[in-house]
Amino acid sequence: GNASLELSSRPPAPAALNPWDVMLCVSGTAIACENALVVAIICYSPALRTPMFVLVGSLATADLLAGLGLILNFVFQYVIRSETVSLLTVGFLVASFAASVSSLLAITVDRYLSLYNALTYYSERTVLCIHTMLAGAWGVSLCLGLLPVLGWNCLHDRTACSVVRPLTKSNVTLLSASFFLIFLIMLHLYIEICKIVCRHAHQIALQQHFLTASHYVTTKKGVSTLAIILGTFGASWLPFAIYCVVGDPDYPSVYTYATLLPATYNSMINPIIYAYRNQEIQRSMWVLFCGCFQAKVSFRSRSPSDV
């Protein structure tokens, strides 16, 4: 019908099961399972405590919480109906997805620093910078998640609702503007990384008798990974962010579902790109589940994009 997506509690009358809600719940389950494994591996392996894996762990934790939030949202829509708890679930989802996007930005910044300040990257200053970035990202995400709970919602004023109830139009506009800003920053950093890689390639071409091509190959691989990440990130979130700005709550809810569902896929793809393709993570998985490798293996702290 012409009702916007309702993330808050349903009316007391029994509601027919919406297949879009089922797909969101299934997506949330897959996201939670994938990222729970990544979090378990990083927590289990003492060697995976480098700045790179702190960032990967932050991303996996945020995506794990987002997956759990999608499951809880389904439960409080169809099983346990409570307006207050459902509002908390909406705030939980906003905070989780915001933390996921912010963690991606932090990983991009870390990749840039690893190339721009290669000689000082492994210093204590870099570690402090990364922890500060993550603290700021999670703090801002928590504040964004608390806004609907603290009153910035349309439960008592339906005219102020956005395409995603109970969020107001001004709320989703703020979230969309924040996303566009983060996307532009990531795009700018990616362009700068490409410039650095080109300079490295030129230097290696001139000094092949001093430097091998392995560093360039590794860097090029990392940049290719970043291109995949940036493309996946934009393709997943841009349609939903744009629709939140231009959409009207009177539009059919299928439009909101059709843009929101692909956005959740980004949290499903993140562990594949960042974790499961990483050799250290793969080795730790064998140690955790099969014991096929020795527990004491040598790990080299690398940039998040070196997979």
PEJO-V62184 format. One record per backbone hydrogen bond with DSSP energy under -1.0 kcal/mol. NH is the residue of the N-H (numbers start at 0). CO is the residue of the C=O. If there is no record, write none. Layout:
{{NH | CO} {NH | CO}}
This chain:
{{4 | 162} {6 | 164} {21 | 17} {22 | 18} {23 | 19} {24 | 20} {25 | 21} {26 | 22} {27 | 23} {28 | 24} {29 | 25} {30 | 26} {31 | 27} {32 | 28} {33 | 29} {34 | 30} {35 | 31} {36 | 32} {37 | 33} {38 | 34} {39 | 35} {40 | 36} {41 | 37} {42 | 38} {43 | 39} {44 | 40} {47 | 44} {48 | 46} {53 | 49} {54 | 50} {55 | 51} {56 | 52} {57 | 53} {58 | 54} {59 | 55} {60 | 56} {61 | 57} {62 | 58} {63 | 59} {64 | 60} {65 | 61} {66 | 62} {67 | 63} {68 | 64} {69 | 65} {70 | 66} {71 | 67} {72 | 68} {73 | 69} {74 | 70} {75 | 71} {77 | 73} {78 | 74} {79 | 74} {85 | 81} {86 | 82} {87 | 83} {88 | 84} {89 | 85} {90 | 86} {91 | 87} {92 | 88} {93 | 89} {94 | 90} {95 | 91} {96 | 92} {97 | 93} {98 | 94} {99 | 95} {100 | 96} {101 | 97} {102 | 98} {103 | 99} {104 | 100} {105 | 101} {106 | 102} {107 | 103} {108 | 104} {109 | 105} {110 | 106} {111 | 107} {112 | 108} {113 | 109} {115 | 111} {116 | 112} {122 | 119} {126 | 122} {127 | 123} {128 | 124} {129 | 125} {130 | 126} {131 | 127} {132 | 128} {133 | 129} {134 | 130} {135 | 131} {136 | 132} {137 | 133} {138 | 134} {139 | 135} {140 | 136} {141 | 137} {142 | 138} {143 | 139} {144 | 140} {145 | 141} {146 | 142} {149 | 145} {151 | 146} {152 | 150} {153 | 165} {159 | 156} {160 | 157} {161 | 166} {164 | 4} {166 | 163} {168 | 159} {171 | 167} {172 | 168} {173 | 169} {174 | 170} {175 | 171} {176 | 172} {177 | 173} {178 | 174} {179 | 175} {180 | 176} {181 | 177} {182 | 178} {183 | 179} {184 | 180} {185 | 181} {186 | 182} {187 | 183} {188 | 184} {189 | 185} {190 | 186} {191 | 187} {192 | 188} {193 | 189} {194 | 190} {195 | 191} {196 | 192} {197 | 193} {198 | 194} {199 | 195} {200 | 196} {201 | 197} {202 | 198} {203 | 199} {204 | 200} {205 | 201} {206 | 202} {209 | 206} {210 | 206} {216 | 212} {217 | 213} {218 | 214} {219 | 215} {220 | 216} {221 | 217} {222 | 218} {223 | 219} {224 | 220} {225 | 221} {226 | 222} {227 | 223} {228 | 224} {229 | 225} {230 | 226} {231 | 227} {232 | 228} {233 | 229} {234 | 230} {235 | 231} {236 | 232} {237 | 233} {240 | 236} {241 | 237} {242 | 238} {243 | 239} {245 | 241} {246 | 242} {250 | 247} {252 | 0} {254 | 251} {256 | 252} {257 | 253} {258 | 254} {259 | 255} {260 | 256} {263 | 259} {268 | 264} {269 | 265} {272 | 268} {273 | 269} {274 | 270} {275 | 270} {277 | 274} {281 | 277} {282 | 278} {283 | 279} {284 | 280} {285 | 281} {286 | 282} {287 | 283} {288 | 284} {289 | 285} {290 | 285} {296 | 294} {305 | 302} {306 | 304}}
